[in-house]
């Protein structure tokens, strides 16, 4: 499963919209949508913000399978 698909799946498990996830990360734009589509590259800082907002370990988003 690709990184963006994992992020989307976890967001859905938590019952969050993309806008709600962005708010948890401190963003007002459409950040998570770009991540889920693979249109946005992440910095290490943003990876940790995303993982924290999704309540998962950053390694879980990066792991293959």
Protein Blocks (a to p, Z undefined) as FASTA:
>chain_A
ZZklmmmmmmmmnopafklmmmmnopablmlmmmmnopaccdfklmmmmmmmnopafklm
mpgZZ
